[in-house]
Each structure stands twice: as structure tokens, then as C-alpha cells.
Amino acid sequence: MSIVLKTPEQLELMRHSGQLLAGVFAMLDDYVQAGISTMDINNKVEDFIINELKARPASKGQYDYPYVLNCSINEVVCHGMPKATQKLKKGDIVNLDITLEKNGFVADSSKMYMIGQVTPLAKRLVETTYQAMWAGIHTVKPGATLGDVGHAIQKTAEAAGYSVVRDYCGHGIGEEMHEGPQVLHYGEPGTGVELVPGMTFTIEPMINQGGYRTKTKKDGWTVVTRDGKLSAQWEHTVAVTDSGVEILTLRAEEQP
């Protein structure tokens, strides 16, 4: 996949899509709680994106995926499929991964929710994964490399005793959900693609309590840790600017 540099006009459209997506998570913050089914969340998000935001749920139909989001709970690493029979319960950690397209440009983001009181170990994983994502984001600037980004994430995760999933990565994004480059969440400083203004991509580390190996369940989508231990993920869509980085999907609670 080729890397598509965005014009200022295209970046403005991506910024708009990103802020609409941030609004989806704001809507969910009071809704996601114990007793809600993951299909309830899916349907709530689909209705909000289509009817309130007048946008398109970009995940639905992508690679024949039938839903508008992924709900990945506890040992699920990514691509958890919503189910009417699957209800959130106290102590769960859940990643909601949502995309939308507005005016031809796609935004992609995910957020962890801790349901009720979770164990200290689960909370530490969620918080460290968030710190790892930000460590990667803070390395983004012209002249840096994707190896710098991956190394910052890997260093943060492994210093806490965790492992970084190797099988899935971030990606370029724009008019297509998946563009170049691939954004690994591990790596060596000074290696890989050099960052230049106009590049847009996701940073979305998946961090495991145990080993980094994964397996896919029989539904062909749901990816779980091979050792059954917990996994967490956070994601933002970012743009390389002349002076550094802009987080296009930044949420209200993250504003400086």
C-alpha cells in the first residue's frame, strides 16, 4: 500500500471526521456499564453515527465485517464481534474500536473502558497501555522514523513487564481505512519509514499481560491471547505536521 500525503484541505476534512468520532466516545461514556450487551453498544453507535452525525460507520462491510465496531473484552486482543448474548459485567476491561467516514475521509480510534471495580492488575495494564500509546505519539515529528515510534511503545510496555502483540499493527488512513505505511508497535530507533508532514496513520498498541502470541477463534475474527491472560489496546489517528504531531481523534478529556 502506498503512502498518501494529505493536503491542508484534506487534513481539515480528516480533522472533522476525527472530532465526530471523539463525540461518539463521549456519547458512550455514560452508556457503557455492567448489564449492557455488546450488541446494544453496536446498535447505539450505529444509530448515533448515521442519524446524529450524518456519517457512515466505516467498519461495517469492510472485508465483509457485519458490525460497526469491535468489542474486545479481557483476553480478547482485537476484532471482538458484538453479540446480543454477551453482556458486560463488573470487573471486565473492554476495548471499543470504532471508525467513521465523513466527507470521504475515515477516522479510527479505540478506547478502553473499565466496568465497575476492576482488579489492580487489570487497571495497571489498561493504564500502561495508554501510556505506551502516548509514548509512541510523542515521538512523531518530521525526520523521526516509524522505528522510533515502535521502540517508544515497546520500551514502555516491556519496562512494566508486558509484551507487545506482533501480529497486528497500526496503518495509514485517509480516503481508505487502510493505507500505507504499516505502523509496528515495536522496533529499533532510526529504522523504518521516515516521517514527513502530511502523513496520517493510526497508533494502536495491543499490550498483553503475558506472552505476545495470539490465536484467532473459529468465527474468523475474534483474536485472543494464546495464554488466556488479559490484553488492552488504545488507538488514535494522528497526522505528522511541520512542527510535530496532531491527534485528529483527540477526546475532550484529553485536551491540554
C-alpha positions as CSV (number, residue, x, y, z in Angstrom):
1,M,0.0,0.0,0.0
2,S,1.3,3.4,-0.9
3,I,1.7,6.3,1.5
4,V,-0.7,9.1,0.6
5,L,0.4,12.6,1.8
6,K,-2.6,14.8,2.7
7,T,-3.1,18.4,1.6
8,P,-4.1,21.0,4.2
9,E,-7.6,20.8,2.8
10,Q,-7.7,17.0,3.2
11,L,-6.3,17.3,6.7
12,E,-9.1,19.6,7.6
13,L,-11.6,17.0,6.4
14,M,-9.8,14.3,8.4
15,R,-9.8,16.6,11.5
16,H,-13.6,17.0,11.2
17,S,-14.1,13.2,10.9
18,G,-11.8,12.7,13.9
19,Q,-13.7,15.1,16.1
20,L,-17.0,13.5,15.1
21,L,-15.5,10.2,16.2
22,A,-14.4,11.7,19.5
23,G,-18.0,12.6,20.0
24,V,-19.1,9.0,19.6
25,F,-16.9,8.0,22.6
26,A,-18.3,11.0,24.6
27,M,-21.8,9.7,24.0
28,L,-20.7,6.2,25.1
29,D,-19.0,7.2,28.3
30,D,-22.2,7.1,30.4
31,Y,-23.8,4.3,28.4
32,V,-21.1,1.6,28.7
33,Q,-21.7,-0.2,32.0
34,A,-22.4,-3.6,33.5
35,G,-25.5,-5.3,32.1
36,I,-25.3,-3.7,28.6
37,S,-24.8,-6.2,25.8
38,T,-22.1,-5.6,23.3
39,M,-24.7,-5.7,20.6
40,D,-26.6,-3.0,22.4
41,I,-23.4,-0.9,22.2
42,N,-23.0,-1.7,18.5
43,N,-26.6,-0.6,17.7
44,K,-26.3,2.5,19.8
45,V,-23.2,3.5,17.9
46,E,-24.6,2.7,14.5
47,D,-27.7,4.9,15.2
48,F,-25.6,7.8,16.5
49,I,-23.2,7.8,13.6
50,I,-25.9,7.6,11.0
51,N,-28.7,9.6,12.4
52,E,-27.0,12.2,14.7
53,L,-23.7,12.7,12.9
54,K,-24.9,12.0,9.4
55,A,-21.8,10.0,8.8
56,R,-21.0,6.4,7.7
57,P,-19.8,3.6,10.0
58,A,-16.7,2.7,8.1
59,S,-16.1,-0.7,9.6
60,K,-19.5,-2.1,8.5
61,G,-18.9,-4.1,5.3
62,Q,-15.1,-3.6,5.4
63,Y,-13.7,-7.1,4.5
64,D,-17.4,-8.3,4.9
65,Y,-17.4,-7.4,8.6
66,P,-21.0,-7.1,9.6
67,Y,-20.9,-4.7,12.5
68,V,-19.9,-1.0,13.1
69,L,-17.4,-1.7,15.9
70,N,-15.2,-4.2,17.7
71,C,-15.8,-5.1,21.4
72,S,-12.8,-6.8,22.8
73,I,-13.2,-8.0,26.4
74,N,-10.5,-9.2,28.8
75,E,-8.3,-11.7,27.0
76,V,-9.6,-10.6,23.5
77,V,-6.8,-8.8,21.8
78,C,-8.8,-7.3,18.9
79,H,-11.7,-7.8,16.5
80,G,-14.1,-9.0,19.1
81,M,-17.6,-9.3,17.5
82,P,-20.6,-7.8,19.3
83,K,-23.2,-10.3,20.5
84,A,-26.7,-9.9,22.0
85,T,-25.9,-12.6,24.5
86,Q,-22.6,-11.1,25.7
87,K,-23.3,-8.6,28.5
88,L,-20.6,-6.6,30.2
89,K,-20.0,-7.4,33.9
90,K,-18.3,-5.7,36.7
91,G,-14.5,-6.3,36.6
92,D,-14.3,-6.5,32.8
93,I,-12.0,-4.4,30.7
94,V,-13.3,-3.7,27.3
95,N,-11.8,-2.1,24.2
96,L,-14.3,-0.4,21.8
97,D,-12.7,0.2,18.4
98,I,-14.8,2.4,16.2
99,T,-14.4,4.0,12.7
100,L,-16.5,6.5,10.8
101,E,-16.3,8.2,7.4
102,K,-17.5,11.8,6.7
103,N,-16.9,13.7,3.5
104,G,-14.8,10.9,2.1
105,F,-12.3,10.6,4.9
106,V,-12.1,8.0,7.6
107,A,-11.2,8.3,11.3
108,D,-10.2,5.4,13.5
109,S,-9.9,5.3,17.3
110,S,-10.4,3.0,20.3
111,K,-10.8,3.4,24.0
112,M,-10.6,1.1,27.0
113,Y,-13.5,1.0,29.5
114,M,-13.1,-0.5,32.9
115,I,-16.5,-1.8,34.1
116,G,-17.2,-1.2,37.8
117,Q,-14.3,-2.0,40.0
118,V,-11.6,-4.0,38.2
119,T,-8.6,-5.7,39.7
120,P,-5.4,-3.6,40.4
121,L,-3.6,-5.8,37.9
122,A,-6.2,-5.1,35.1
123,K,-6.1,-1.4,35.9
124,R,-2.3,-1.3,35.7
125,L,-2.4,-3.0,32.3
126,V,-5.0,-0.5,30.9
127,E,-3.1,2.5,32.2
128,T,0.3,1.3,31.0
129,T,-1.1,0.6,27.5
130,Y,-2.4,4.2,27.4
131,Q,1.0,5.4,28.4
132,A,2.6,3.3,25.7
133,M,0.3,4.7,23.1
134,W,1.2,8.3,24.2
135,A,4.9,7.4,24.2
136,G,4.6,6.5,20.6
137,I,2.6,9.6,19.7
138,H,5.1,11.9,21.4
139,T,7.9,10.6,19.1
140,V,6.0,11.6,15.9
141,K,7.6,14.5,14.1
142,P,9.3,15.2,10.8
143,G,12.6,13.3,10.5
144,A,11.7,10.7,13.1
145,T,11.1,7.1,11.9
146,L,8.4,4.5,12.5
147,G,11.1,2.5,14.3
148,D,11.3,5.4,16.8
149,V,7.5,5.1,17.3
150,G,7.5,1.4,17.8
151,H,10.6,1.5,20.1
152,A,9.0,4.0,22.4
153,I,5.8,1.9,22.7
154,Q,7.8,-1.4,23.2
155,K,10.1,0.2,25.8
156,T,7.1,1.5,27.9
157,A,5.3,-1.8,27.8
158,E,8.2,-4.1,28.4
159,A,9.5,-1.9,31.3
160,A,6.2,-2.7,33.0
161,G,6.6,-6.5,32.4
162,Y,4.2,-6.7,29.5
163,S,4.5,-7.8,25.9
164,V,3.6,-6.1,22.6
165,V,1.4,-8.0,20.1
166,R,3.3,-8.6,16.9
167,D,0.5,-9.9,14.6
168,Y,-1.4,-6.6,14.3
169,C,-0.3,-3.1,13.7
170,G,-1.3,0.5,13.0
171,H,-1.8,1.7,9.5
172,G,-2.0,4.7,7.2
173,I,-5.5,6.1,6.8
174,G,-7.4,8.7,4.8
175,E,-9.8,8.1,2.0
176,E,-9.2,4.5,2.6
177,M,-9.3,2.9,6.1
178,H,-6.1,1.0,5.4
179,E,-3.3,2.8,3.5
180,G,0.5,2.7,3.8
181,P,2.5,2.6,5.9
182,Q,2.2,-0.2,8.4
183,V,2.9,1.1,11.9
184,L,4.5,-1.6,14.1
185,H,4.3,-1.2,17.8
186,Y,7.9,-2.5,18.4
187,G,11.1,-1.7,16.7
188,E,14.6,-0.2,16.7
189,P,15.2,3.6,16.8
190,G,16.3,5.1,13.5
191,T,14.8,2.3,11.3
192,G,11.8,2.2,9.0
193,V,9.9,4.8,7.1
194,E,10.9,8.4,7.8
195,L,8.1,10.7,8.8
196,V,7.2,13.7,6.7
197,P,4.4,16.3,7.1
198,G,1.1,15.2,5.5
199,M,1.4,11.6,6.6
200,T,-1.6,10.3,8.6
201,F,-1.8,7.0,10.4
202,T,-3.1,5.2,13.5
203,I,-1.1,4.3,16.6
204,E,-2.9,1.4,18.3
205,P,-0.7,-0.8,20.5
206,M,-2.1,-4.1,21.8
207,I,-0.4,-4.9,25.0
208,N,-0.6,-8.3,26.8
209,Q,-0.2,-9.3,30.4
210,G,1.6,-12.5,29.4
211,G,3.2,-13.5,26.1
212,Y,2.6,-11.7,22.9
213,R,1.3,-14.7,20.9
214,T,-2.3,-14.7,19.8
215,K,-4.8,-17.0,18.1
216,T,-8.0,-16.4,16.2
217,K,-11.3,-18.1,17.2
218,K,-13.5,-20.1,14.9
219,D,-15.6,-17.1,14.0
220,G,-12.6,-15.9,11.9
221,W,-12.4,-12.5,13.6
222,T,-12.0,-12.7,17.4
223,V,-8.3,-12.6,18.3
224,V,-7.4,-13.7,21.8
225,T,-4.2,-14.1,23.8
226,R,-2.8,-17.6,23.4
227,D,-2.1,-17.9,27.1
228,G,-5.6,-16.6,28.2
229,K,-4.2,-13.6,30.0
230,L,-5.6,-10.0,29.7
231,S,-4.9,-7.7,26.8
232,A,-5.5,-3.9,26.4
233,Q,-5.5,-1.5,23.5
234,W,-5.8,2.2,22.9
235,E,-5.8,4.0,19.5
236,H,-5.7,7.4,17.9
237,T,-5.4,8.7,14.4
238,V,-2.6,11.2,14.1
239,A,-1.1,13.5,11.4
240,V,2.5,14.5,11.0
241,T,2.7,18.3,11.0
242,D,5.6,20.7,10.2
243,S,6.3,21.0,13.9
244,G,5.4,17.6,15.3
245,V,2.1,15.7,15.6
246,E,-1.6,16.4,15.7
247,I,-4.0,13.9,17.2
248,L,-7.0,14.0,14.9
249,T,-9.2,11.9,17.2
250,L,-8.3,13.6,20.5
251,R,-11.2,13.3,23.0
252,A,-12.4,16.1,25.3
253,E,-10.9,14.6,28.4
254,E,-7.5,14.5,26.7
255,Q,-7.4,18.2,25.8
256,P,-4.5,20.1,27.3
